[in-house]
Amino acid sequence: MAVGRIEAVIERMHALYPRLIDLSLERLERLLGQLGHPERTLPPVIHVAGTNGKGSTCAFLRAIGEAAGMRVHVATSPHLVRFNERIRLAGSLVTDAQLLDVLDEIERVNAGQPITVFEVLMAATFVLFARVPADLVVLEVGLGGQFDATNVIDRPAACAITSISMDHREMLGETLGAIAFEKAGIIKPGVPVATGRQEAEAFGVIAARAAELGAPLLARGDAWDVAPTADGFSFRDAGGVLQLPRPSLLGAHQLDNAGIAVAAARASGLGFTEDAIARGIASATWPARMQRLTGRLAAQVPAGWELWLDGGHNPGGGVAIAEQLRGAWADRPVHLVVGMKKAKDTREFLAPLLDLAASVWAVSEPGQYSALPVEAIVEASGGRARPGPTVGDALAAMPAGPPARVLICGSLYLAGEILKADGWPYDGPNGRKE
């Protein structure tokens, strides 16, 4: 079976260099050289870094490109259910057979030399992107930017840096400025870089790096801006004003992500029309980002209730969820079901949410990678969270009351387990939902 063979290759490669991530470009550059440098023969690339909103911004960019009639390659991480989700080739998720073939090739070429799993997956991505015809590549940074494996692209058409928050401190630094410096590592000489709302400390670092490299900085509030309208939002930049529909992705923060995507698309020189931008903004999809669940788990909540899923897991993600609870979701109670990954700042994630939730439940799902113990989540909540201890248990114990919403959040790894339990995805290549 192809899936089992894919996992076996990944396991063998993992044994060559047990660290999943080790921020460096040397190993990957060596391997790409042995593969004939596929990263140098790609279609135009839009490179996206940031802490929160990278995936959503990539989803908007992909949708804009496809609305323009382009064949779009997309690389994102992490996957939620299967490795295939990381690689989209000209509009379709990579098949098991395609993925297995390229992983077998890379294993042969690498010949037992040290390499991380993420570097292997990026090498596979670049090989596939180079061999399958397309018009645009949307490339999401895995972690950081400066030494991330995606940063072997010398000359993208445009760059984008989404909201920066405190996350991955053990690898990126203990201050917002240090983390911003790593993210700004994707900026290239003379290549336009779009950025949205940023804390002053982070923005200062991005601006300084852009100035140092002569990269046009397209910052919200200066080079571009967005404003809500009665039926959507307006976007303005040096090229004029666009009247656009509401972003398809839910949450006030998505206006910023959509604006970054539009700014980067217009700066890329690829000639996107207003119509393509509008249709892309209105049609983008991205799982586990304020996604309403409709499958098996959703059937467990009372009639009239809604079950939602969001992968937010750091302080910035907590703030974004809080904005949703205070704003569009203020019409009914919201019960939070929270499962976190170890090493995340659980206390800061929960802080803006505790006073807005009707109840908070701490959970840890079987199979959830590196799950933080339920007791640690309860402690981080100041004792206000109740132990699930699983999502199913929490849903069964929800207090009776008027129609409410349940939001499962705190970890993309938790989100993956929840999507499996709910029966997502339902269709598409290899059983994947497009």
ZIFEN-V288794 format. One record per pair of residues at least 12 apart in sequence whose C-alpha atoms are under 6 Angstrom apart, sorted by the first residue. I is the first residue (numbers start at 1). J is the second residue. D is the distance in whole Angstrom. If there is no record, write none. Layout:
# ZIFEN-V288794
I | J | D
I | J | D
This chain:
# ZIFEN-V288794
2 | 96 | 6
6 | 100 | 6
14 | 117 | 6
16 | 114 | 5
17 | 114 | 5
17 | 115 | 6
17 | 116 | 5
20 | 116 | 6
20 | 117 | 6
23 | 147 | 5
23 | 148 | 6
24 | 147 | 5
25 | 147 | 6
28 | 119 | 6
38 | 126 | 6
38 | 127 | 5
38 | 130 | 6
39 | 126 | 5
41 | 130 | 6
42 | 130 | 5
43 | 135 | 6
43 | 136 | 5
44 | 136 | 5
44 | 157 | 6
45 | 137 | 5
45 | 138 | 6
45 | 156 | 5
45 | 157 | 5
46 | 138 | 5
46 | 156 | 6
46 | 157 | 6
46 | 158 | 5
46 | 159 | 6
47 | 139 | 5
47 | 159 | 5
48 | 140 | 5
48 | 159 | 6
48 | 160 | 5
48 | 161 | 6
49 | 141 | 5
49 | 161 | 5
50 | 161 | 5
50 | 162 | 4
50 | 163 | 6
50 | 164 | 5
51 | 163 | 6
51 | 164 | 5
51 | 165 | 6
52 | 163 | 5
53 | 162 | 6
57 | 257 | 5
57 | 261 | 6
59 | 284 | 6
60 | 281 | 6
60 | 284 | 5
61 | 261 | 6
63 | 280 | 4
63 | 284 | 5
64 | 276 | 6
64 | 277 | 5
64 | 280 | 4
67 | 276 | 5
67 | 280 | 6
68 | 276 | 5
70 | 135 | 6
71 | 90 | 5
71 | 134 | 5
71 | 135 | 5
72 | 90 | 5
72 | 91 | 6
72 | 134 | 6
72 | 136 | 5
72 | 137 | 6
73 | 88 | 5
73 | 89 | 5
73 | 90 | 5
73 | 137 | 5
74 | 87 | 6
74 | 88 | 5
74 | 137 | 6
74 | 138 | 5
74 | 139 | 6
75 | 87 | 5
75 | 139 | 5
75 | 140 | 6
76 | 140 | 5
77 | 142 | 6
80 | 416 | 4
81 | 416 | 5
90 | 134 | 6
102 | 124 | 6
144 | 182 | 5
144 | 183 | 5
145 | 182 | 5
145 | 183 | 4
145 | 185 | 5
145 | 186 | 5
146 | 182 | 5
146 | 185 | 4
146 | 186 | 6
157 | 268 | 5
158 | 191 | 6
158 | 192 | 5
158 | 193 | 6
158 | 264 | 6
158 | 268 | 5
159 | 193 | 4
160 | 193 | 5
160 | 194 | 5
160 | 195 | 6
161 | 195 | 5
162 | 195 | 6
163 | 198 | 6
165 | 316 | 5
176 | 202 | 6
177 | 201 | 6
177 | 202 | 5
180 | 202 | 5
184 | 206 | 6
189 | 213 | 5
189 | 214 | 6
189 | 215 | 5
190 | 214 | 5
190 | 215 | 4
191 | 215 | 5
192 | 215 | 5
192 | 216 | 5
193 | 217 | 5
193 | 218 | 6
194 | 218 | 4
194 | 219 | 6
194 | 260 | 6
194 | 264 | 6
195 | 219 | 5
195 | 260 | 6
196 | 219 | 6
196 | 220 | 5
196 | 256 | 6
196 | 260 | 6
223 | 237 | 6
224 | 236 | 5
224 | 237 | 4
232 | 244 | 6
232 | 245 | 4
232 | 246 | 4
244 | 278 | 5
247 | 281 | 5
247 | 282 | 5
248 | 282 | 5
248 | 283 | 6
248 | 284 | 6
250 | 290 | 6
251 | 324 | 6
288 | 309 | 5
288 | 310 | 5
288 | 311 | 5
289 | 310 | 5
289 | 311 | 6
290 | 309 | 6
290 | 310 | 5
291 | 308 | 6
291 | 309 | 5
292 | 307 | 6
292 | 308 | 4
293 | 307 | 6
293 | 308 | 6
295 | 422 | 5
295 | 423 | 6
296 | 422 | 5
297 | 422 | 5
304 | 403 | 5
305 | 403 | 5
305 | 404 | 5
305 | 405 | 6
306 | 405 | 5
307 | 405 | 6
307 | 406 | 5
308 | 407 | 5
309 | 407 | 6
309 | 408 | 5
310 | 409 | 5
311 | 409 | 6
311 | 410 | 6
311 | 411 | 5
311 | 412 | 5
311 | 415 | 6
312 | 410 | 5
313 | 410 | 4
313 | 411 | 5
314 | 349 | 5
315 | 348 | 5
315 | 349 | 4
318 | 349 | 5
322 | 353 | 6
332 | 404 | 5
333 | 358 | 6
333 | 404 | 5
334 | 357 | 5
334 | 358 | 6
334 | 404 | 6
334 | 405 | 5
334 | 406 | 6
335 | 357 | 6
335 | 358 | 5
335 | 359 | 5
335 | 360 | 6
335 | 406 | 5
336 | 360 | 5
336 | 406 | 6
336 | 407 | 5
337 | 360 | 6
337 | 361 | 5
337 | 408 | 5
338 | 361 | 6
338 | 362 | 5
338 | 363 | 6
338 | 408 | 6
338 | 409 | 5
338 | 410 | 5
339 | 363 | 5
339 | 364 | 6
339 | 410 | 5
340 | 372 | 5
340 | 410 | 5
340 | 411 | 5
341 | 370 | 6
341 | 371 | 5
341 | 372 | 5
342 | 370 | 6
342 | 371 | 6
342 | 372 | 5
347 | 380 | 5
360 | 385 | 5
361 | 385 | 5
361 | 386 | 5
361 | 387 | 6
361 | 388 | 6
362 | 374 | 5
362 | 377 | 6
362 | 385 | 6
362 | 386 | 6
362 | 387 | 5
362 | 388 | 5
363 | 388 | 5
363 | 389 | 5
363 | 390 | 5
364 | 390 | 6
365 | 390 | 6
368 | 413 | 6
368 | 414 | 6
